[in-house]
Amino acid sequence: MKTVIISNRLPVKIIEKNNEYTFIPSEGGLATGLGDVYKTGNSIWIGWPGIEIPEERQEEVIQKLGELNLYPVFLTQEEINLYYEGFSNEILWPVFHYLVTYAHYEQTYWDCYKSVNEKFAKSAMQVLSRSDKIWIQDYQLLLLPGILREKLPNSTIGFFQHIPFPSYEIFRLIPWREELLSGLIGADLIGFHTYDDVRHFISTATRLLLVNSSSNVLNSNERQIVIEAFPMGIDYDKFSSFTTTETVQREISNFKTGKEGVKIILSIDRLDYSKGILERLRALELLLQIHPEYIGKIELFMIVVPSRDTVPQYSELREQIDQLVGNINARYRSMDWIPVNYFYRSFPIEVLSALYSSADICLVTPMRDGMNLVSKEYVASRNNNDGVLILSEMAGASKELMDALIVNPNNLGDIMEAIVIALKMPLEEQQHRMKAMRATVEKFNVNHWVNNFILKLNEVKESQKSLLTK
Ligand code: GDG
């Protein structure tokens, strides 16, 4: 029996150089957390390798990935446009983040989403056997549990969604709502980051599919499906120990040179309208306007990692950020000081770690976020227990990191006030709060998340079996 992980992307990046493919393991949280599972035993990870591979070279890619316990699903550029950028990112992503006016309900997107989920199932069937444990990841594959259930009726299927699940009133807007839910309940265990997501899912499923529920269990066609919250953690040890390495120490001292007496505020996100980047900038602008005493005393380091910029709303957002940063800097900067240091690119993890450990404040203000790992990475990197985390109450992480300064991201005054409180916070209070948050992030780390999910999946399957034999 093996564990089979299925996600949209494989945990490797493919690089093509001189007509040769090289595979580099990616550093994402999911890859790190699930790494232990798929690298051990005869486990396997199925997903899209990230670029279009011509048919004549697919066998070679299958071979090479096989050495890493990976198995590819080959997608064409058109499928990526319609299934991934279209249905997943122009319908599911905005609706699940409550930005319903951003959704484009295109029939061609839906048709392709269905056929690509079928394609994932077809690839999975090449490597799956009856007794395998299947763990499907995220909103790109909502139909896959149902398709696999039809093919392997007694299989063990877990599903975890990394983004929020919206309330019924929002979810019901989607034209293909019943089909999506029916696909999802092909799983035995469905996990979300927070209890609120669980609640929304159960209420939506019972109302749209007319299935019964008791507590966190849905009863459908004689199969019980458990819905539960599994707040995802990070690799705490990696972030905590990284800051002491020579490379990171060098980055820290480079970074700090010339910034004596200036407090650093850090913000790190993928380019996304759900992350509240514009609101964060407006709050900073408000602060400089209302509290001019901080001019020259604070600097925002804002990293925005390029993402989905072929989707129109993302390129528009990028332009708006450019403009707002330009306005703030033009208005407030002096010859030797600049309020917003804005980077539109990604950085190596060493630089990220140096920024986490140098920043006095980490400002995380998404309008909505399934969890938000950046907030946890900041906490794990604060080995001296100092620093202040300002965190949106709309991020899943706010349910765990209760010692952060929690703000409503729509309330610019609230964010501004929190920055002032953070700037004035005595060291003792910073340490008190940070210690408590570090203990939480250390204990509920990514390994804990993986083990907990798998344990529950086994338990759910066992109890289904015992119900059948009664
Ligand atoms: C989705 C959900 C949920 C960022 N910049 C760089 C870089 N990063 C890394 C961070 C962090 C990750 O990207 C971002 O994770 P988040 O959780 O903050 O956000 P999403 O990408 O939207 O993730 C989210 C998550 O899934 C997991 O379930 O928490 O709610 O939306 O790990 O460190 N990494 C490197 N260079 C960068 O410049 N190397």
Residues whose N, C-alpha, C, O or C-beta is under 5 A from the ligand:
A	BS01	GDG	G29 H162 M232 R270 V305 R345 S346 F347 P348 I349 D369 G370 M371 N372 L373 V374
